[in-house]
Amino acid sequence: MGALRKALSWEVKLWGRVLRPLLSCQGRTGGTRGRTCSSRQPHPALAGLLSATGQVSHWTEVFEKRGIPEARESSEYIVAHVLGAKTFQSLKPVLWTQPLTPWQLQRIQELCSHRLQRMPVQYILGEWDFQGLNLKMAPPVFIPRPETEELVEWVLEEVAQRPCAAGAQGGPLILEVGCGSGAIALSLLSQLLESRVIAVDREEAAICLTHENAQRLQLQDRIWIVPLDVTLEGSWTHLLPWGPVDLVVSNPPYVFHQDMEQLAPEILSYEDAAALDGGKEGMDLITHILSLAPRLLKDSGSIFLEVDPRHPELVSSWLQSRPGLSLSLVAVRRDFCGRPRFLHIRRSGP
Ligand SMILES: C[S@@+](CC[C@H](N)C(=O)[O-])C[C@H]1O[C@@H](n2cnc3c(N)ncnc32)[C@H](O)[C@@H]1O
């Protein structure tokens, strides 16, 4: 840790030496002080380094030397963000080689120093796209993962194909357990125009972020955001006012407790552990959701879950030993890596 801090301060000092002379003669927007120095062109070698491509190469090298994962992607995202674009490739080519302003260079340095401390890029940028929606991201609220987009797509397919999943009034009433940033709930709402979602989470930070993202996307009128710990005795009664739902969707904490320490430092240091740790067999919240479902779901309602590849078998035998729940595992889907990761469970009786 001491070595990391020392190396970091060396990097910051070095950049200070490059940036200070530039900053001392030019403000954030240039201004008159910039003019007095304009005759002092940077050395050609330095000019290359001070362009967007030069910064990407420089920080990629720094990240690689320090063992930061996805070194190039990280530096490209940061440089693009500072230049007001989402990706480096979407920047106008003229901006790749143009010298950056001292303010831009300083901002890139600040953001890259967070990455050197293993902060995930999504938190550094403060935003991330999910299913084409731009969502605000803030630690320690769980960052939506790309495979969860497949869960959303499966739910959308099911709603399109099965009229009973679509709900009586045109759009299904959906309950999302553990909404985090609101990624699943809001992407479903954005595509199911007559749908309504009840989004619950036990963490205050997640509830606030879902509110913010709902406002940001103008979807606040069709979402009820409820602070609720579904493992607490009788918690389900708080959900009764909305009536039985057509669908329950959840990407619950499902990591096996013993696997938690193997997670990347990005996750362990910045994301809420309670959003990931599913207990001994990763089933703690999953079994709570399944136990509550018969009280909350309509007779032929469905539950869609994202799980660990070991869960389809565990969930199947857990359900078989509880026939009173009237729930059956009807389909398992694989993620883009071919691992069985998504479950469709249907309620088969009153
Ligand atoms: C893996 S994250 C998923 C977040 C979001 N749905 C997504 O896919 O990006 C799990 C979420 O469940 C919430 N959670 C964990 N235990 C809970 C509980 N007992 N009751 C309600 N929410 C819970 C966590 O706070 C976290 O936001």
The ligand as an SDF file (V2000), in Angstrom:
LIG
                    3D

 27 29  0  0  0  0  0  0  0  0999 V2000
  -26.6020   -7.1690   -7.4330 C   0  0  0  0  0  0  0  0  0  0  0  0
  -27.3730   -5.6910   -6.9300 S   0  0  0  0  0  0  0  0  0  0  0  0
  -28.4490   -5.4090   -8.3090 C   0  0  0  0  0  0  0  0  0  0  0  0
  -28.7580   -3.9570   -8.5480 C   0  0  0  0  0  0  0  0  0  0  0  0
  -29.5100   -3.6890   -9.8730 C   0  0  0  0  0  0  0  0  0  0  0  0
  -30.7590   -4.3830   -9.9140 N   0  0  0  0  0  0  0  0  0  0  0  0
  -28.6590   -4.0960  -11.0540 C   0  0  0  0  0  0  0  0  0  0  0  0
  -28.8650   -5.1580  -11.6430 O   0  0  0  0  0  0  0  0  0  0  0  0
  -27.7510   -3.3180  -11.4190 O   0  0  0  0  0  0  0  0  0  0  0  0
  -28.4360   -6.2640   -5.6320 C   0  0  0  0  0  0  0  0  0  0  0  0
  -29.2740   -5.1680   -4.9810 C   0  0  0  0  0  0  0  0  0  0  0  0
  -30.1040   -5.8060   -3.9880 O   0  0  0  0  0  0  0  0  0  0  0  0
  -30.2000   -4.9850   -2.8440 C   0  0  0  0  0  0  0  0  0  0  0  0
  -30.5440   -5.8350   -1.6900 N   0  0  0  0  0  0  0  0  0  0  0  0
  -29.7340   -6.7020   -1.0420 C   0  0  0  0  0  0  0  0  0  0  0  0
  -30.3970   -7.2980   -0.0340 N   0  0  0  0  0  0  0  0  0  0  0  0
  -31.6560   -6.7990   -0.0600 C   0  0  0  0  0  0  0  0  0  0  0  0
  -32.8130   -7.0260    0.7440 C   0  0  0  0  0  0  0  0  0  0  0  0
  -32.7800   -7.8740    1.7740 N   0  0  0  0  0  0  0  0  0  0  0  0
  -33.9460   -6.3340    0.4630 N   0  0  0  0  0  0  0  0  0  0  0  0
  -33.9780   -5.4540   -0.5780 C   0  0  0  0  0  0  0  0  0  0  0  0
  -32.9040   -5.2020   -1.3710 N   0  0  0  0  0  0  0  0  0  0  0  0
  -31.7620   -5.8620   -1.1160 C   0  0  0  0  0  0  0  0  0  0  0  0
  -28.8110   -4.3570   -2.7440 C   0  0  0  0  0  0  0  0  0  0  0  0
  -28.8440   -3.1840   -1.9560 O   0  0  0  0  0  0  0  0  0  0  0  0
  -28.4800   -4.1270   -4.2100 C   0  0  0  0  0  0  0  0  0  0  0  0
  -28.8660   -2.8310   -4.6200 O   0  0  0  0  0  0  0  0  0  0  0  0
  1  2  1  0
  2  3  1  0
  2 10  1  0
  3  4  1  0
  4  5  1  0
  5  6  1  0
  5  7  1  0
  7  8  2  0
  7  9  1  0
 10 11  1  0
 11 12  1  0
 11 26  1  0
 12 13  1  0
 13 14  1  0
 13 24  1  0
 14 15  1  0
 14 23  1  0
 15 16  2  0
 16 17  1  0
 17 18  1  0
 17 23  2  0
 18 19  1  0
 18 20  2  0
 20 21  1  0
 21 22  2  0
 22 23  1  0
 24 25  1  0
 24 26  1  0
 26 27  1  0
M  CHG  2   2   1   9  -1
M  END
$$$$
